[in-house]
Amino acid sequence: MDDGAFAARRDSVGTALLVAVLTQGARILDVRFGRIKIDGVDAERVLVSLLNGLHYDVVMLSGISFGGFNLVDIKKLAWDIGKPVIAVIGERPNSKAVRSALRGHFEDWRQRWKVVRAAGALYSCKPLAEEPRLYFEVRGGSPTFAKRAISASSLISRLPEPVRAAGMIAKGLTSSRVTNP
């Protein structure tokens, strides 16, 4: 899962595209679309609705933050769907900067910070030798399971194929609208 480009808004009433891609190896089996509120609290609900009816072994997300700071509690999500959830991140997150941004922009920053903390420990792996490390958090499965799942689905780049495809589709469908309103 990944989100599309969106224009930052002071009033936080806009929406962002959320894309779910089901893959088997390099094949895309299904693509689903949803809309979430920018900086809202509906990403997890929309994500679950996109997963409804799909048959999958693991959910891979592009981080835990979509549409700005619309956060997915991967611990709760893994429990709710009964499947492992892996959030992959290209760069090591800066927890102090995230907490500061939450404090500065949201009245409910403490609740959002709890979601960030609930993601658990940060791990890393190197799915492709020629590319930089990839960071990840996992719930509902072990770090070893997550490393194997990431490596098995990182076919073209260090990003797992479902996350890579979702990002390309989401950004392809939204980038021109953001830069040329």
Secondary structure, DSSP 8 states (H G I E B T S, - for coil): -EE------SS---EEEEEEEEEETTEEEEEEEEEEETT-S-HHHHHHHHHTT---S-EEEE-SEETTTEE--HHHHHHHHTS-EEEEESS---HHHHHHHHHHH-TTHHHHHHHHHHT---EEE-SSTTS--EEEEEESS-HHHHHHHHHHH-SSSSS-HHHHHHHHHHHHHHHHHHH--
